[in-house]
């Protein structure tokens, strides 16, 4: 059983913040319904708590995410970049420290949260009639989340540091004169 103690502060922040950022990413994907979609995030947390989550997910669900609103981008592109990076960091930490079952449970929770947000408000239509349950933009956001989860662990790794530049080779010594004389001086 993995606990919060297995993670350093930065890893734990990523693990607890990534779900909310993922929900915000889906919210920003398509305009409209932000109140319902915000409630969708809360509903996803409540649903997960009401189920029978494992010990690690229980700890994640009771830890308030630490979001600095000033640093969270307002545009969908910036949010995609931030949420993707935070989600990759969280999954990378979980891959390293948690059991396979705990990683799968976390991924299911995050994806369920994102899908709950996407389904919280029908896009298009008129006065709630017609429209689509999940818009094309929201589906793209869900696909981006699924793609991160499907990445093999090696591709989620931080880029390896560049090798140090090699020192230039030593100049070869000039051959000595064969007749016993020293080579001419320049």
DASUL-V966819 format. One record per helix or strand of 3 or more residues. SS is the DSSP state (H for helix, E for strand). FROM is the first residue (numbers start at 1). TO is the last residue. If there is no record, write none. Layout:
ss: [SS:SS]
from: [FROM:FROM]
to: [TO:TO]
This chain:
ss: [H:H:H:H:H:H:H:H]
from: [4:9:34:55:76:100:136:153]
to: [6:29:50:62:97:119:150:156]
